[in-house]
């Protein structure tokens, strides 16, 4: 098990420095995996197809704007 970091504060304080520092220390792969997990949870809660998120769809058409 890895190191656990916690910070307790009021929600209304609005200081996000801990969150920013934490996620920057995790690296790109961990951030992407966390986003993917949150998207799966969102689709599952909404009753949508979890396997068909927008980040995993096949490109059907591509054109220059």
C-alpha positions as CSV (number, residue, x, y, z in Angstrom):
1,X,0.0,0.0,0.0
2,X,1.3,3.4,-0.9
3,X,1.6,6.6,1.1
4,X,-1.8,8.2,2.0
5,X,-2.0,11.9,2.1
6,X,-5.0,13.8,3.6
7,X,-6.0,17.4,4.2
8,X,-9.0,18.5,6.2
9,X,-10.6,21.9,5.5
10,X,-13.9,23.5,5.1
11,X,-15.4,23.2,1.6
12,X,-16.0,26.9,1.5
13,X,-12.3,27.7,2.0
14,X,-11.7,27.0,-1.6
15,X,-7.9,26.5,-1.5
16,X,-7.0,23.9,-4.1
17,X,-3.2,23.9,-3.6
18,X,-3.2,20.5,-2.0
19,X,-5.3,19.0,-4.8
20,X,-3.1,20.5,-7.5
21,X,0.1,19.4,-5.8
22,X,-1.2,15.9,-5.2
23,X,-2.4,15.3,-8.8
24,X,0.8,16.8,-10.3
25,X,2.9,14.4,-8.2
26,X,0.8,11.4,-9.5
27,X,1.8,11.8,-13.2
28,X,-0.2,11.6,-16.4
29,X,-1.0,7.8,-16.3
30,X,-2.6,8.0,-12.8
31,X,-4.6,11.1,-13.7
32,X,-5.9,9.4,-16.9
33,X,-6.8,6.2,-14.9
34,X,-8.7,8.3,-12.3
35,X,-10.6,10.1,-15.0
36,X,-11.5,6.9,-16.7
37,X,-12.8,5.4,-13.4
38,X,-14.9,8.5,-12.7
39,X,-16.4,8.3,-16.2
40,X,-17.3,4.7,-15.8
41,X,-19.0,5.5,-12.5
42,X,-20.9,8.4,-14.1
43,X,-22.2,6.2,-17.0
44,X,-23.1,3.4,-14.6
45,X,-25.0,5.7,-12.3
46,X,-26.9,7.3,-15.2
47,X,-27.8,3.8,-16.6
48,X,-25.8,4.4,-19.8
49,X,-23.5,1.9,-21.6
50,X,-20.3,2.0,-19.6
51,X,-18.2,0.5,-22.4
52,X,-19.1,3.3,-24.9
53,X,-17.6,6.4,-23.3
54,X,-16.6,9.2,-25.6
55,X,-12.9,8.7,-24.9
56,X,-13.0,5.1,-26.2
57,X,-15.2,5.5,-29.3
58,X,-13.9,4.8,-32.8
59,X,-13.6,7.9,-35.0
60,X,-16.3,7.8,-37.7
61,X,-15.3,10.9,-39.6
62,X,-12.6,13.4,-39.5
63,X,-12.3,16.7,-41.4
64,X,-10.5,20.0,-41.2
65,X,-12.5,22.8,-39.8
